[in-house]
Amino acid sequence: MVRGGRSPDHGASRGTHGQKLGKKLFGMRVVTDTGQPITVGQAAVRQLVAAVLTALCRLSLVDDGWILFDRRRQALRDKTAKTLGVDA
């Protein structure tokens, strides 16, 4: 998926399974910071934060790069939605 674009599976399964095609291919999923499945609302918050940071002068690089310095490896979108990417 090109950052800021939409993948063919955009929105599919995110609120119920925590996975889109890319996460499935890499054996990952998104869960709450307590390990529970994410809600549709949390998925929407993650997507909104990613979209806003992308629109603001390509700050998506900051969002993606944040995981390099965070002890829980959370991007900014994960922190705002209280979610976490984990192995499936």
PDB file of N, CA, C and O in Angstrom:
ATOM      1  N   MET A   1       0.845  -1.180   0.000  1.00  0.00           N
ATOM      2  CA  MET A   1       0.000   0.000   0.000  1.00  0.00           C
ATOM      3  C   MET A   1       0.885   1.235   0.000  1.00  0.00           C
ATOM      4  O   MET A   1       1.852   1.308   0.758  1.00  0.00           O
ATOM      5  N   VAL A   2       0.573   2.171  -0.815  1.00  0.00           N
ATOM      6  CA  VAL A   2       1.272   3.441  -0.836  1.00  0.00           C
ATOM      7  C   VAL A   2       0.720   4.288   0.291  1.00  0.00           C
ATOM      8  O   VAL A   2      -0.497   4.409   0.436  1.00  0.00           O
ATOM      9  N   ARG A   3       1.589   4.871   1.085  1.00  0.00           N
ATOM     10  CA  ARG A   3       1.166   5.683   2.228  1.00  0.00           C
ATOM     11  C   ARG A   3       0.248   6.782   1.740  1.00  0.00           C
ATOM     12  O   ARG A   3       0.578   7.497   0.793  1.00  0.00           O
ATOM     13  N   GLY A   4      -0.885   6.922   2.369  1.00  0.00           N
ATOM     14  CA  GLY A   4      -1.834   7.948   1.991  1.00  0.00           C
ATOM     15  C   GLY A   4      -2.831   7.467   0.942  1.00  0.00           C
ATOM     16  O   GLY A   4      -3.831   8.137   0.687  1.00  0.00           O
ATOM     17  N   GLY A   5      -2.567   6.308   0.329  1.00  0.00           N
ATOM     18  CA  GLY A   5      -3.493   5.742  -0.639  1.00  0.00           C
ATOM     19  C   GLY A   5      -4.388   4.734   0.041  1.00  0.00           C
ATOM     20  O   GLY A   5      -4.321   4.544   1.255  1.00  0.00           O
ATOM     21  N   ARG A   6      -5.215   4.096  -0.739  1.00  0.00           N
ATOM     22  CA  ARG A   6      -6.117   3.093  -0.167  1.00  0.00           C
ATOM     23  C   ARG A   6      -5.805   1.744  -0.787  1.00  0.00           C
ATOM     24  O   ARG A   6      -5.698   1.619  -2.007  1.00  0.00           O
ATOM     25  N   SER A   7      -5.664   0.752   0.049  1.00  0.00           N
ATOM     26  CA  SER A   7      -5.443  -0.595  -0.447  1.00  0.00           C
ATOM     27  C   SER A   7      -6.792  -1.203  -0.822  1.00  0.00           C
ATOM     28  O   SER A   7      -7.833  -0.698  -0.401  1.00  0.00           O
ATOM     29  N   PRO A   8      -6.787  -2.277  -1.605  1.00  0.00           N
ATOM     30  CA  PRO A   8      -8.055  -2.906  -1.994  1.00  0.00           C
ATOM     31  C   PRO A   8      -8.869  -3.391  -0.794  1.00  0.00           C
ATOM     32  O   PRO A   8     -10.095  -3.468  -0.872  1.00  0.00           O
ATOM     33  N   ASP A   9      -8.205  -3.717   0.305  1.00  0.00           N
ATOM     34  CA  ASP A   9      -8.925  -4.216   1.479  1.00  0.00           C
ATOM     35  C   ASP A   9      -9.137  -3.120   2.518  1.00  0.00           C
ATOM     36  O   ASP A   9      -9.382  -3.418   3.687  1.00  0.00           O
ATOM     37  N   HIS A  10      -9.047  -1.861   2.110  1.00  0.00           N
ATOM     38  CA  HIS A  10      -9.170  -0.739   3.034  1.00  0.00           C
ATOM     39  C   HIS A  10     -10.441  -0.868   3.871  1.00  0.00           C
ATOM     40  O   HIS A  10     -11.550  -0.866   3.337  1.00  0.00           O
ATOM     41  N   GLY A  11     -10.272  -0.977   5.167  1.00  0.00           N
ATOM     42  CA  GLY A  11     -11.396  -1.064   6.079  1.00  0.00           C
ATOM     43  C   GLY A  11     -11.894  -2.470   6.326  1.00  0.00           C
ATOM     44  O   GLY A  11     -12.620  -2.703   7.292  1.00  0.00           O
ATOM     45  N   ALA A  12     -11.526  -3.405   5.484  1.00  0.00           N
ATOM     46  CA  ALA A  12     -12.030  -4.766   5.640  1.00  0.00           C
ATOM     47  C   ALA A  12     -11.402  -5.451   6.845  1.00  0.00           C
ATOM     48  O   ALA A  12     -10.180  -5.451   6.992  1.00  0.00           O
ATOM     49  N   SER A  13     -12.207  -6.018   7.684  1.00  0.00           N
ATOM     50  CA  SER A  13     -11.788  -6.840   8.826  1.00  0.00           C
ATOM     51  C   SER A  13     -11.085  -6.096   9.948  1.00  0.00           C
ATOM     52  O   SER A  13     -10.804  -6.697  10.985  1.00  0.00           O
ATOM     53  N   ARG A  14     -10.791  -4.818   9.783  1.00  0.00           N
ATOM     54  CA  ARG A  14     -10.016  -4.123  10.805  1.00  0.00           C
ATOM     55  C   ARG A  14     -10.708  -4.113  12.154  1.00  0.00           C
ATOM     56  O   ARG A  14     -10.074  -4.378  13.176  1.00  0.00           O
ATOM     57  N   GLY A  15     -11.983  -3.814  12.173  1.00  0.00           N
ATOM     58  CA  GLY A  15     -12.676  -3.701  13.444  1.00  0.00           C
ATOM     59  C   GLY A  15     -12.989  -5.021  14.107  1.00  0.00           C
ATOM     60  O   GLY A  15     -13.295  -5.051  15.299  1.00  0.00           O
ATOM     61  N   THR A  16     -12.923  -6.107  13.373  1.00  0.00           N
ATOM     62  CA  THR A  16     -13.273  -7.392  13.969  1.00  0.00           C
ATOM     63  C   THR A  16     -12.080  -8.312  14.141  1.00  0.00           C
ATOM     64  O   THR A  16     -12.020  -9.070  15.109  1.00  0.00           O
ATOM     65  N   HIS A  17     -11.133  -8.258  13.224  1.00  0.00           N
ATOM     66  CA  HIS A  17      -9.991  -9.166  13.291  1.00  0.00           C
ATOM     67  C   HIS A  17      -8.659  -8.462  13.541  1.00  0.00           C
ATOM     68  O   HIS A  17      -7.670  -9.118  13.865  1.00  0.00           O
ATOM     69  N   GLY A  18      -8.619  -7.136  13.394  1.00  0.00           N
ATOM     70  CA  GLY A  18      -7.375  -6.398  13.593  1.00  0.00           C
ATOM     71  C   GLY A  18      -6.349  -6.642  12.511  1.00  0.00           C
ATOM     72  O   GLY A  18      -5.159  -6.407  12.721  1.00  0.00           O
ATOM     73  N   GLN A  19      -6.792  -7.109  11.354  1.00  0.00           N
ATOM     74  CA  GLN A  19      -5.870  -7.399  10.266  1.00  0.00           C
ATOM     75  C   GLN A  19      -6.409  -6.870   8.946  1.00  0.00           C
ATOM     76  O   GLN A  19      -7.600  -6.968   8.653  1.00  0.00           O
ATOM     77  N   LYS A  20      -5.501  -6.307   8.161  1.00  0.00           N
ATOM     78  CA  LYS A  20      -5.768  -6.033   6.763  1.00  0.00           C
ATOM     79  C   LYS A  20      -4.830  -6.963   6.013  1.00  0.00           C
ATOM     80  O   LYS A  20      -4.081  -7.713   6.637  1.00  0.00           O
ATOM     81  N   LEU A  21      -4.854  -6.929   4.714  1.00  0.00           N
ATOM     82  CA  LEU A  21      -4.070  -7.847   3.906  1.00  0.00           C
ATOM     83  C   LEU A  21      -2.583  -7.833   4.269  1.00  0.00           C
ATOM     84  O   LEU A  21      -1.977  -8.893   4.430  1.00  0.00           O
ATOM     85  N   GLY A  22      -1.995  -6.650   4.400  1.00  0.00           N
ATOM     86  CA  GLY A  22      -0.569  -6.558   4.719  1.00  0.00           C
ATOM     87  C   GLY A  22      -0.214  -7.210   6.043  1.00  0.00           C
ATOM     88  O   GLY A  22       0.789  -7.916   6.142  1.00  0.00           O
ATOM     89  N   LYS A  23      -1.027  -6.977   7.056  1.00  0.00           N
ATOM     90  CA  LYS A  23      -0.766  -7.585   8.363  1.00  0.00           C
ATOM     91  C   LYS A  23      -0.926  -9.108   8.290  1.00  0.00           C
ATOM     92  O   LYS A  23      -0.167  -9.843   8.922  1.00  0.00           O
ATOM     93  N   LYS A  24      -1.904  -9.577   7.527  1.00  0.00           N
ATOM     94  CA  LYS A  24      -2.085 -11.031   7.367  1.00  0.00           C
ATOM     95  C   LYS A  24      -0.855 -11.644   6.710  1.00  0.00           C
ATOM     96  O   LYS A  24      -0.366 -12.688   7.144  1.00  0.00           O
ATOM     97  N   LEU A  25      -0.357 -10.993   5.662  1.00  0.00           N
ATOM     98  CA  LEU A  25       0.811 -11.515   4.954  1.00  0.00           C
ATOM     99  C   LEU A  25       2.038 -11.612   5.858  1.00  0.00           C
ATOM    100  O   LEU A  25       2.854 -12.521   5.704  1.00  0.00           O
ATOM    101  N   PHE A  26       2.171 -10.678   6.797  1.00  0.00           N
ATOM    102  CA  PHE A  26       3.324 -10.680   7.692  1.00  0.00           C
ATOM    103  C   PHE A  26       3.037 -11.338   9.029  1.00  0.00           C
ATOM    104  O   PHE A  26       3.864 -11.285   9.939  1.00  0.00           O
ATOM    105  N   GLY A  27       1.864 -11.960   9.155  1.00  0.00           N
ATOM    106  CA  GLY A  27       1.526 -12.686  10.377  1.00  0.00           C
ATOM    107  C   GLY A  27       1.361 -11.777  11.584  1.00  0.00           C
ATOM    108  O   GLY A  27       1.789 -12.117  12.687  1.00  0.00           O
ATOM    109  N   MET A  28       0.742 -10.623  11.377  1.00  0.00           N
ATOM    110  CA  MET A  28       0.540  -9.663  12.455  1.00  0.00           C
ATOM    111  C   MET A  28      -0.936  -9.308  12.562  1.00  0.00           C
ATOM    112  O   MET A  28      -1.723  -9.582  11.656  1.00  0.00           O
ATOM    113  N   ARG A  29      -1.297  -8.695  13.679  1.00  0.00           N
ATOM    114  CA  ARG A  29      -2.639  -8.144  13.855  1.00  0.00           C
ATOM    115  C   ARG A  29      -2.558  -7.006  14.846  1.00  0.00           C
ATOM    116  O   ARG A  29      -1.545  -6.845  15.526  1.00  0.00           O
ATOM    117  N   VAL A  30      -3.606  -6.218  14.936  1.00  0.00           N
ATOM    118  CA  VAL A  30      -3.666  -5.096  15.861  1.00  0.00           C
ATOM    119  C   VAL A  30      -4.628  -5.467  16.983  1.00  0.00           C
ATOM    120  O   VAL A  30      -5.736  -5.937  16.729  1.00  0.00           O
ATOM    121  N   VAL A  31      -4.200  -5.256  18.220  1.00  0.00           N
ATOM    122  CA  VAL A  31      -5.026  -5.526  19.394  1.00  0.00           C
ATOM    123  C   VAL A  31      -5.012  -4.288  20.281  1.00  0.00           C
ATOM    124  O   VAL A  31      -4.241  -3.360  20.041  1.00  0.00           O
ATOM    125  N   THR A  32      -5.865  -4.270  21.309  1.00  0.00           N
ATOM    126  CA  THR A  32      -5.827  -3.165  22.269  1.00  0.00           C
ATOM    127  C   THR A  32      -4.560  -3.292  23.099  1.00  0.00           C
ATOM    128  O   THR A  32      -3.888  -4.323  23.060  1.00  0.00           O
ATOM    129  N   ASP A  33      -4.236  -2.260  23.840  1.00  0.00           N
ATOM    130  CA  ASP A  33      -3.023  -2.326  24.656  1.00  0.00           C
ATOM    131  C   ASP A  33      -3.146  -3.327  25.799  1.00  0.00           C
ATOM    132  O   ASP A  33      -2.177  -3.566  26.519  1.00  0.00           O
ATOM    133  N   THR A  34      -4.334  -3.918  25.974  1.00  0.00           N
ATOM    134  CA  THR A  34      -4.513  -4.983  26.967  1.00  0.00           C
ATOM    135  C   THR A  34      -4.612  -6.355  26.304  1.00  0.00           C
ATOM    136  O   THR A  34      -4.836  -7.356  26.986  1.00  0.00           O
ATOM    137  N   GLY A  35      -4.446  -6.411  24.962  1.00  0.00           N
ATOM    138  CA  GLY A  35      -4.447  -7.676  24.249  1.00  0.00           C
ATOM    139  C   GLY A  35      -5.792  -8.125  23.703  1.00  0.00           C
ATOM    140  O   GLY A  35      -5.892  -9.212  23.134  1.00  0.00           O
ATOM    141  N   GLN A  36      -6.831  -7.307  23.866  1.00  0.00           N
ATOM    142  CA  GLN A  36      -8.163  -7.647  23.377  1.00  0.00           C
ATOM    143  C   GLN A  36      -8.316  -7.230  21.908  1.00  0.00           C
ATOM    144  O   GLN A  36      -7.563  -6.383  21.428  1.00  0.00           O
ATOM    145  N   PRO A  37      -9.281  -7.816  21.194  1.00  0.00           N
ATOM    146  CA  PRO A  37      -9.526  -7.368  19.807  1.00  0.00           C
ATOM    147  C   PRO A  37      -9.909  -5.888  19.786  1.00  0.00           C
ATOM    148  O   PRO A  37     -10.579  -5.401  20.697  1.00  0.00           O
ATOM    149  N   ILE A  38      -9.477  -5.172  18.733  1.00  0.00           N
ATOM    150  CA  ILE A  38      -9.799  -3.752  18.653  1.00  0.00           C
ATOM    151  C   ILE A  38     -11.247  -3.563  18.232  1.00  0.00           C
ATOM    152  O   ILE A  38     -11.860  -4.439  17.620  1.00  0.00           O
ATOM    153  N   THR A  39     -11.770  -2.407  18.574  1.00  0.00           N
ATOM    154  CA  THR A  39     -13.129  -2.051  18.182  1.00  0.00           C
ATOM    155  C   THR A  39     -13.086  -1.288  16.862  1.00  0.00           C
ATOM    156  O   THR A  39     -12.026  -0.847  16.418  1.00  0.00           O
ATOM    157  N   VAL A  40     -14.238  -1.145  16.255  1.00  0.00           N
ATOM    158  CA  VAL A  40     -14.331  -0.359  15.022  1.00  0.00           C
ATOM    159  C   VAL A  40     -13.909   1.083  15.303  1.00  0.00           C
ATOM    160  O   VAL A  40     -13.266   1.713  14.463  1.00  0.00           O
ATOM    161  N   GLY A  41     -14.261   1.606  16.467  1.00  0.00           N
ATOM    162  CA  GLY A  41     -13.874   2.961  16.843  1.00  0.00           C
ATOM    163  C   GLY A  41     -12.372   3.126  16.946  1.00  0.00           C
ATOM    164  O   GLY A  41     -11.827   4.130  16.487  1.00  0.00           O
ATOM    165  N   GLN A  42     -11.696   2.158  17.539  1.00  0.00           N
ATOM    166  CA  GLN A  42     -10.240   2.229  17.645  1.00  0.00           C
ATOM    167  C   GLN A  42      -9.592   2.148  16.268  1.00  0.00           C
ATOM    168  O   GLN A  42      -8.612   2.842  15.997  1.00  0.00           O
ATOM    169  N   ALA A  43     -10.140   1.302  15.399  1.00  0.00           N
ATOM    170  CA  ALA A  43      -9.620   1.216  14.035  1.00  0.00           C
ATOM    171  C   ALA A  43      -9.790   2.558  13.319  1.00  0.00           C
ATOM    172  O   ALA A  43      -8.907   2.987  12.577  1.00  0.00           O
ATOM    173  N   ALA A  44     -10.925   3.213  13.546  1.00  0.00           N
ATOM    174  CA  ALA A  44     -11.182   4.517  12.918  1.00  0.00           C
ATOM    175  C   ALA A  44     -10.210   5.575  13.438  1.00  0.00           C
ATOM    176  O   ALA A  44      -9.719   6.396  12.663  1.00  0.00           O
ATOM    177  N   VAL A  45      -9.928   5.563  14.739  1.00  0.00           N
ATOM    178  CA  VAL A  45      -8.978   6.523  15.315  1.00  0.00           C
ATOM    179  C   VAL A  45      -7.590   6.307  14.720  1.00  0.00           C
ATOM    180  O   VAL A  45      -6.920   7.272  14.351  1.00  0.00           O
ATOM    181  N   ARG A  46      -7.156   5.061  14.623  1.00  0.00           N
ATOM    182  CA  ARG A  46      -5.841   4.760  14.038  1.00  0.00           C
ATOM    183  C   ARG A  46      -5.762   5.303  12.616  1.00  0.00           C
ATOM    184  O   ARG A  46      -4.778   5.944  12.245  1.00  0.00           O
ATOM    185  N   GLN A  47      -6.809   5.044  11.817  1.00  0.00           N
ATOM    186  CA  GLN A  47      -6.819   5.489  10.431  1.00  0.00           C
ATOM    187  C   GLN A  47      -6.855   7.011  10.332  1.00  0.00           C
ATOM    188  O   GLN A  47      -6.178   7.591   9.483  1.00  0.00           O
ATOM    189  N   LEU A  48      -7.633   7.655  11.184  1.00  0.00           N
ATOM    190  CA  LEU A  48      -7.730   9.114  11.174  1.00  0.00           C
ATOM    191  C   LEU A  48      -6.392   9.759  11.521  1.00  0.00           C
ATOM    192  O   LEU A  48      -5.961  10.693  10.845  1.00  0.00           O
ATOM    193  N   VAL A  49      -5.739   9.274  12.560  1.00  0.00           N
ATOM    194  CA  VAL A  49      -4.437   9.833  12.957  1.00  0.00           C
ATOM    195  C   VAL A  49      -3.420   9.636  11.837  1.00  0.00           C
ATOM    196  O   VAL A  49      -2.659  10.554  11.528  1.00  0.00           O
ATOM    197  N   ALA A  50      -3.397   8.465  11.233  1.00  0.00           N
ATOM    198  CA  ALA A  50      -2.471   8.218  10.124  1.00  0.00           C
ATOM    199  C   ALA A  50      -2.761   9.166   8.961  1.00  0.00           C
ATOM    200  O   ALA A  50      -1.831   9.698   8.354  1.00  0.00           O
ATOM    201  N   ALA A  51      -4.025   9.380   8.648  1.00  0.00           N
ATOM    202  CA  ALA A  51      -4.401  10.264   7.533  1.00  0.00           C
ATOM    203  C   ALA A  51      -4.020  11.714   7.818  1.00  0.00           C
ATOM    204  O   ALA A  51      -3.513  12.407   6.935  1.00  0.00           O
ATOM    205  N   VAL A  52      -4.262  12.179   9.047  1.00  0.00           N
ATOM    206  CA  VAL A  52      -3.926  13.557   9.416  1.00  0.00           C
ATOM    207  C   VAL A  52      -2.412  13.761   9.373  1.00  0.00           C
ATOM    208  O   VAL A  52      -1.942  14.766   8.840  1.00  0.00           O
ATOM    209  N   LEU A  53      -1.653  12.834   9.920  1.00  0.00           N
ATOM    210  CA  LEU A  53      -0.193  12.974   9.905  1.00  0.00           C
ATOM    211  C   LEU A  53       0.353  12.921   8.483  1.00  0.00           C
ATOM    212  O   LEU A  53       1.334  13.597   8.174  1.00  0.00           O
ATOM    213  N   THR A  54      -0.263  12.132   7.621  1.00  0.00           N
ATOM    214  CA  THR A  54       0.154  12.072   6.220  1.00  0.00           C
ATOM    215  C   THR A  54      -0.134  13.395   5.529  1.00  0.00           C
ATOM    216  O   THR A  54       0.679  13.877   4.741  1.00  0.00           O
ATOM    217  N   ALA A  55      -1.290  13.985   5.822  1.00  0.00           N
ATOM    218  CA  ALA A  55      -1.674  15.246   5.196  1.00  0.00           C
ATOM    219  C   ALA A  55      -0.803  16.414   5.665  1.00  0.00           C
ATOM    220  O   ALA A  55      -0.611  17.373   4.917  1.00  0.00           O
ATOM    221  N   LEU A  56      -0.281  16.348   6.872  1.00  0.00           N
ATOM    222  CA  LEU A  56       0.538  17.435   7.426  1.00  0.00           C
ATOM    223  C   LEU A  56       2.002  17.254   7.048  1.00  0.00           C
ATOM    224  O   LEU A  56       2.816  16.781   7.841  1.00  0.00           O
ATOM    225  N   CYS A  57       2.307  17.638   5.834  1.00  0.00           N
ATOM    226  CA  CYS A  57       3.696  17.663   5.378  1.00  0.00           C
ATOM    227  C   CYS A  57       4.399  16.325   5.535  1.00  0.00           C
ATOM    228  O   CYS A  57       5.557  16.270   5.948  1.00  0.00           O
ATOM    229  N   ARG A  58       3.714  15.271   5.212  1.00  0.00           N
ATOM    230  CA  ARG A  58       4.319  13.942   5.239  1.00  0.00           C
ATOM    231  C   ARG A  58       4.818  13.532   6.630  1.00  0.00           C
ATOM    232  O   ARG A  58       5.839  12.856   6.752  1.00  0.00           O
ATOM    233  N   LEU A  59       4.099  13.939   7.668  1.00  0.00           N
ATOM    234  CA  LEU A  59       4.477  13.558   9.023  1.00  0.00           C
ATOM    235  C   LEU A  59       4.235  12.079   9.296  1.00  0.00           C
ATOM    236  O   LEU A  59       4.487  11.606  10.404  1.00  0.00           O
ATOM    237  N   SER A  60       3.754  11.352   8.306  1.00  0.00           N
ATOM    238  CA  SER A  60       3.598   9.912   8.482  1.00  0.00           C
ATOM    239  C   SER A  60       4.952   9.263   8.746  1.00  0.00           C
ATOM    240  O   SER A  60       5.022   8.205   9.370  1.00  0.00           O
ATOM    241  N   LEU A  61       6.025   9.889   8.275  1.00  0.00           N
ATOM    242  CA  LEU A  61       7.364   9.366   8.571  1.00  0.00           C
ATOM    243  C   LEU A  61       7.650   9.427  10.063  1.00  0.00           C
ATOM    244  O   LEU A  61       8.303   8.539  10.611  1.00  0.00           O
ATOM    245  N   VAL A  62       7.163  10.473  10.721  1.00  0.00           N
ATOM    246  CA  VAL A  62       7.310  10.588  12.172  1.00  0.00           C
ATOM    247  C   VAL A  62       6.491   9.490  12.844  1.00  0.00           C
ATOM    248  O   VAL A  62       6.955   8.838  13.780  1.00  0.00           O
ATOM    249  N   ASP A  63       5.270   9.295  12.355  1.00  0.00           N
ATOM    250  CA  ASP A  63       4.389   8.267  12.905  1.00  0.00           C
ATOM    251  C   ASP A  63       5.027   6.889  12.781  1.00  0.00           C
ATOM    252  O   ASP A  63       5.087   6.142  13.757  1.00  0.00           O
ATOM    253  N   ASP A  64       5.499   6.550  11.591  1.00  0.00           N
ATOM    254  CA  ASP A  64       6.119   5.244  11.373  1.00  0.00           C
ATOM    255  C   ASP A  64       7.455   5.123  12.106  1.00  0.00           C
ATOM    256  O   ASP A  64       7.764   4.067  12.659  1.00  0.00           O
ATOM    257  N   GLY A  65       8.236   6.184  12.113  1.00  0.00           N
ATOM    258  CA  GLY A  65       9.540   6.158  12.776  1.00  0.00           C
ATOM    259  C   GLY A  65       9.458   6.103  14.289  1.00  0.00           C
ATOM    260  O   GLY A  65      10.414   5.700  14.952  1.00  0.00           O
ATOM    261  N   TRP A  66       8.325   6.503  14.838  1.00  0.00           N
ATOM    262  CA  TRP A  66       8.144   6.518  16.296  1.00  0.00           C
ATOM    263  C   TRP A  66       8.408   5.142  16.901  1.00  0.00           C
ATOM    264  O   TRP A  66       8.915   5.040  18.019  1.00  0.00           O
ATOM    265  N   ILE A  67       8.066   4.089  16.167  1.00  0.00           N
ATOM    266  CA  ILE A  67       8.233   2.731  16.704  1.00  0.00           C
ATOM    267  C   ILE A  67       9.689   2.390  17.000  1.00  0.00           C
ATOM    268  O   ILE A  67       9.969   1.506  17.810  1.00  0.00           O
ATOM    269  N   LEU A  68      10.610   3.084  16.352  1.00  0.00           N
ATOM    270  CA  LEU A  68      12.035   2.821  16.595  1.00  0.00           C
ATOM    271  C   LEU A  68      12.478   3.261  17.984  1.00  0.00           C
ATOM    272  O   LEU A  68      13.473   2.760  18.507  1.00  0.00           O
ATOM    273  N   PHE A  69      11.747   4.190  18.579  1.00  0.00           N
ATOM    274  CA  PHE A  69      12.148   4.750  19.869  1.00  0.00           C
ATOM    275  C   PHE A  69      11.190   4.428  21.005  1.00  0.00           C
ATOM    276  O   PHE A  69      11.445   4.792  22.153  1.00  0.00           O
ATOM    277  N   ASP A  70      10.109   3.761  20.702  1.00  0.00           N
ATOM    278  CA  ASP A  70       9.104   3.442  21.713  1.00  0.00           C
ATOM    279  C   ASP A  70       9.363   2.042  22.264  1.00  0.00           C
ATOM    280  O   ASP A  70       9.578   1.101  21.500  1.00  0.00           O
ATOM    281  N   ARG A  71       9.341   1.907  23.582  1.00  0.00           N
ATOM    282  CA  ARG A  71       9.657   0.596  24.167  1.00  0.00           C
ATOM    283  C   ARG A  71       8.631  -0.469  23.816  1.00  0.00           C
ATOM    284  O   ARG A  71       8.966  -1.653  23.778  1.00  0.00           O
ATOM    285  N   ARG A  72       7.376  -0.074  23.557  1.00  0.00           N
ATOM    286  CA  ARG A  72       6.337  -1.039  23.171  1.00  0.00           C
ATOM    287  C   ARG A  72       6.173  -1.138  21.663  1.00  0.00           C
ATOM    288  O   ARG A  72       5.289  -1.845  21.181  1.00  0.00           O
ATOM    289  N   ARG A  73       7.030  -0.425  20.902  1.00  0.00           N
ATOM    290  CA  ARG A  73       6.989  -0.412  19.448  1.00  0.00           C
ATOM    291  C   ARG A  73       5.633   0.048  18.903  1.00  0.00           C
ATOM    292  O   ARG A  73       5.118  -0.521  17.941  1.00  0.00           O
ATOM    293  N   GLN A  74       5.059   1.085  19.530  1.00  0.00           N
ATOM    294  CA  GLN A  74       3.791   1.646  19.088  1.00  0.00           C
ATOM    295  C   GLN A  74       4.034   2.888  18.239  1.00  0.00           C
ATOM    296  O   GLN A  74       4.839   3.748  18.597  1.00  0.00           O
ATOM    297  N   ALA A  75       3.335   2.975  17.116  1.00  0.00           N
ATOM    298  CA  ALA A  75       3.335   4.199  16.323  1.00  0.00           C
ATOM    299  C   ALA A  75       2.434   5.204  17.039  1.00  0.00           C
ATOM    300  O   ALA A  75       1.691   4.838  17.950  1.00  0.00           O
ATOM    301  N   LEU A  76       2.501   6.468  16.625  1.00  0.00           N
ATOM    302  CA  LEU A  76       1.653   7.478  17.256  1.00  0.00           C
ATOM    303  C   LEU A  76       0.176   7.132  17.111  1.00  0.00           C
ATOM    304  O   LEU A  76      -0.612   7.355  18.030  1.00  0.00           O
ATOM    305  N   ARG A  77      -0.203   6.579  15.941  1.00  0.00           N
ATOM    306  CA  ARG A  77      -1.602   6.195  15.738  1.00  0.00           C
ATOM    307  C   ARG A  77      -2.023   5.108  16.722  1.00  0.00           C
ATOM    308  O   ARG A  77      -3.179   5.072  17.144  1.00  0.00           O
ATOM    309  N   ASP A  78      -1.098   4.222  17.091  1.00  0.00           N
ATOM    310  CA  ASP A  78      -1.401   3.181  18.078  1.00  0.00           C
ATOM    311  C   ASP A  78      -1.559   3.779  19.465  1.00  0.00           C
ATOM    312  O   ASP A  78      -2.433   3.368  20.228  1.00  0.00           O
ATOM    313  N   LYS A  79      -0.722   4.742  19.790  1.00  0.00           N
ATOM    314  CA  LYS A  79      -0.812   5.362  21.109  1.00  0.00           C
ATOM    315  C   LYS A  79      -2.143   6.080  21.289  1.00  0.00           C
ATOM    316  O   LYS A  79      -2.763   5.988  22.349  1.00  0.00           O
ATOM    317  N   THR A  80      -2.589   6.802  20.244  1.00  0.00           N
ATOM    318  CA  THR A  80      -3.845   7.545  20.367  1.00  0.00           C
ATOM    319  C   THR A  80      -5.052   6.616  20.432  1.00  0.00           C
ATOM    320  O   THR A  80      -6.031   6.932  21.109  1.00  0.00           O
ATOM    321  N   ALA A  81      -5.003   5.473  19.741  1.00  0.00           N
ATOM    322  CA  ALA A  81      -6.122   4.541  19.734  1.00  0.00           C
ATOM    323  C   ALA A  81      -5.980   3.464  20.819  1.00  0.00           C
ATOM    324  O   ALA A  81      -6.849   2.604  20.964  1.00  0.00           O
ATOM    325  N   LYS A  82      -4.879   3.519  21.578  1.00  0.00           N
ATOM    326  CA  LYS A  82      -4.597   2.511  22.620  1.00  0.00           C
ATOM    327  C   LYS A  82      -4.576   1.113  22.013  1.00  0.00           C
ATOM    328  O   LYS A  82      -5.212   0.190  22.520  1.00  0.00           O
ATOM    329  N   THR A  83      -3.820   0.974  20.895  1.00  0.00           N
ATOM    330  CA  THR A  83      -3.697  -0.309  20.231  1.00  0.00           C
ATOM    331  C   THR A  83      -2.221  -0.689  20.108  1.00  0.00           C
ATOM    332  O   THR A  83      -1.335   0.107  20.416  1.00  0.00           O
ATOM    333  N   LEU A  84      -1.979  -1.899  19.661  1.00  0.00           N
ATOM    334  CA  LEU A  84      -0.628  -2.428  19.580  1.00  0.00           C
ATOM    335  C   LEU A  84      -0.571  -3.460  18.471  1.00  0.00           C
ATOM    336  O   LEU A  84      -1.469  -4.295  18.362  1.00  0.00           O
ATOM    337  N   GLY A  85       0.460  -3.421  17.651  1.00  0.00           N
ATOM    338  CA  GLY A  85       0.650  -4.445  16.620  1.00  0.00           C
ATOM    339  C   GLY A  85       1.396  -5.628  17.228  1.00  0.00           C
ATOM    340  O   GLY A  85       2.439  -5.452  17.858  1.00  0.00           O
ATOM    341  N   VAL A  86       0.868  -6.822  17.040  1.00  0.00           N
ATOM    342  CA  VAL A  86       1.481  -8.026  17.602  1.00  0.00           C
ATOM    343  C   VAL A  86       1.522  -9.127  16.562  1.00  0.00           C
ATOM    344  O   VAL A  86       0.861  -9.031  15.528  1.00  0.00           O
ATOM    345  N   ASP A  87       2.303 -10.189  16.829  1.00  0.00           N
ATOM    346  CA  ASP A  87       2.298 -11.357  15.967  1.00  0.00           C
ATOM    347  C   ASP A  87       0.960 -12.056  16.089  1.00  0.00           C
ATOM    348  O   ASP A  87       0.408 -12.163  17.185  1.00  0.00           O
ATOM    349  N   ALA A  88       0.433 -12.533  14.969  1.00  0.00           N
ATOM    350  CA  ALA A  88      -0.888 -13.204  14.974  1.00  0.00           C
ATOM    351  C   ALA A  88      -0.794 -14.602  15.524  1.00  0.00           C
ATOM    352  O   ALA A  88      -1.803 -15.304  15.600  1.00  0.00           O
TER     353      ALA A  88
END
